[in-house]
Amino acid sequence: PVMASSATAASSASLTREQVVPSRKRIKLPPWLEVAKPRLIPLLLATTLGGMALTEGWPLSSPRLACTLGGGALAAAAAGVLNCLWEQELDGRMQRTSGRALPSGRLSPTAAFIGAVSCTLAAATLLVSGVNCLAAGLSLLGLCSYVLLYTALLKPRTTQNIVVGGVAGAIPPLVGAAAATGHVGLGGWWLFVLVMVWT
């Protein structure tokens, strides 16, 4: 019985996470999509919609809504790519992350950078022309705070980086409020604080 339990424990230890929990198997995405971190984008867009819905400007016209969500998705994708670019060397040193698109060589840093810049420019153009400058500025503020403050400055140095990461993730409700009314009202700030505490 002891030998049997030892053998069972040894075989259990050799199982991978995907074998233990089949539902957690990762879907293999194209490299250019993988670095955009698409799993996070729907969450950010949901809080953007929440910021809109808490204003007197709700509901928005279809074109304005599409421009807001499209611009937000592009800005979030650009932030994800720039984050992956900054951390590619560290990812390459860890077994868990070495198979990611950039450290594995499936996507070149140049292509990723061009993609990030293109997404940023497209997001700014869409938000400025189809929504307003405040929504565009807030969206770019979220991108910059995530990439420059969270990823580059604070993450390698302090555990307090999570606070700034929370701020960056909580900016979409402000974008939504600004898109709906042209200003950030009480509802937008309330949801901003709620999302920041939750994240």
N, C-alpha and C positions, 0 to 999 in steps of 0.2 A: 504493500500500500504506500509505503514511504517512497519507494522508487517510482511508482506510478505517479504520485503527486509531484515528484521532482521533475519527471518527464513532462507532465502537463504544464508545470510552471515554466520550464525551459522553452516549450513550444509556444506558450503564450507570450513570452518575452520576445520571441523572434518575429511575432506578427507585426505587420505595419499598421499604421493608423487607418488606412483605407480598408484593410482586411477586417479589422475589428468593427469599424463603423462604415459599412459600404456606402451609406447615404452621404458620407462626407467626401467621397471621391471627387477630385478636382477635375473640372472640365478643362481640357486643353484649349486655350484661346490662341488666336494668331498673335505673334509677338507684338505687333503694333497696338493691338487691343489690350493685351495683358498689361502693358506698362501704363495704360490709362486708368487702371484700377476701376473697371466698370461696376463692380459690386457696390462701391461706395456712392456712385452717382445717383441712383434712385433714392437713397436716403436723403441726400442733399436737396434733391428736387422736391421731395415730399415736404421738407421743412420750408422750402421756398413757397410752395403752395399754401402751407399753413400761415406764413407771413402775409400772403395776399388775402386769404380768407378772413383774417382778423381785422381787415380795414373796411372803411366805408366805400372803397373803390371796387369791391368785389360784387359781382363777377367781372372779370376783365374780358375785353373783346378777344376773339380767337387769335387774330394776328399778334396782338400784344402778349398774350399768354404764350404763344408758340415762340416768339422772340425771347421772352424771359427765360423759359425753360431750355430752349436751344442754346442761348448764350451761357446760362448757368452750367449746362452739361459740358460745353466746350471748355469753359474756364476750369471746371473740376478735372476734366481729362488732362488739360495742360499741367495742372498742379501735380497730378499723379505721375505724369511722365517726368517732370523735373525732379520730383522726389526720387524716382527710380534712378535717374541719371546721377544724382548726388550720392546715392548710397550703393552704386553698382560695385565699387571696390570692396566695401564691407560685405555686401551680399555674396560676392565671389569667394570670400574666405570662410563662409559658413555653409555646412553641408545642406541645411534646411533650405537655404535661399540660392545656392549656387546654380540651380537649374533655371532660374528666372531668365527672362528674355535677354537682358543686357549682359550679365556676367557670363552666361553660357555662349554668347556670341550669336544668338539667333536674330538679334537686332543690333545694328551698329549705333554707337552713341551719336554720330552725326545725324543719322536718320531720325533718331528719337528727339534730338534737339530741334531739328527742322519741324518735326511734327508738333512739338510743344509750342514753338513760336507761332506756327500757323494757326493752331487752336486758340492761342491767346488773342491774336489779331482778329480772327473770325468772331470770337466771343465779344470783343470790344466793339467791333463794327456792328454786329447784330443788336447789341444792347443799346448802343448810342443811337443808331438809326431807327430801331423798332420799339424802343422803350423810353429811356431817358438817361442823362449823364450820371445821375446819382446812382441808379441801379448798376450802370457800367462801372463806376468808380468803386462801389462797395464790392462788386464781384472781383475786381482786380485786387482790392485790398485783401480779400479772403485768400486769393491765390498767393499773393506776396507774403502774407503772414504765415501761411502754411509752409511755403518753400524756404523763405529767407530766415524767418524767426524760429519756426519750429524745427524744420529739417536741418538747416545749415548751422544755425547759431546755438540753439539750446539743447537739441536732442543729444549731441555728443558730450555735453558738459554737465547737465543737471536733470534730475528727475522731475523738476518743475516744468519741463518741456510740455508735459501733458496739459498744463493749464492753457498755454498758448495754442496747442493743438485743438483744445476745446473751443477757444475763441474763433479760430479759423473755421471750424466745423459749424459754429453757431451763426455765422454771418449770412447764410442763405435766407433765413427769415427776414432779415433787414433788406436784402435784395428784393424779396417778394413784396414787402410793404412799400418800398420805394417805387417798384414797378407799378403798383396799383394806384398810388396816390401822389407820387412825386416827392414824398417826404416819409420819414420813419416815425410812425406814431407810437402810442403806448402799447398797442397790441404787438407790434414788431419787436419792441424792446423786451416785452414780457416773454415772448417766445424765444428770443435770443438768450436770455438768462436761463430759461428752462432747458433749452438744448445744451447750453454750455455746462450746466450742472449735471445733466444726464450723461453727457459724453465724458 
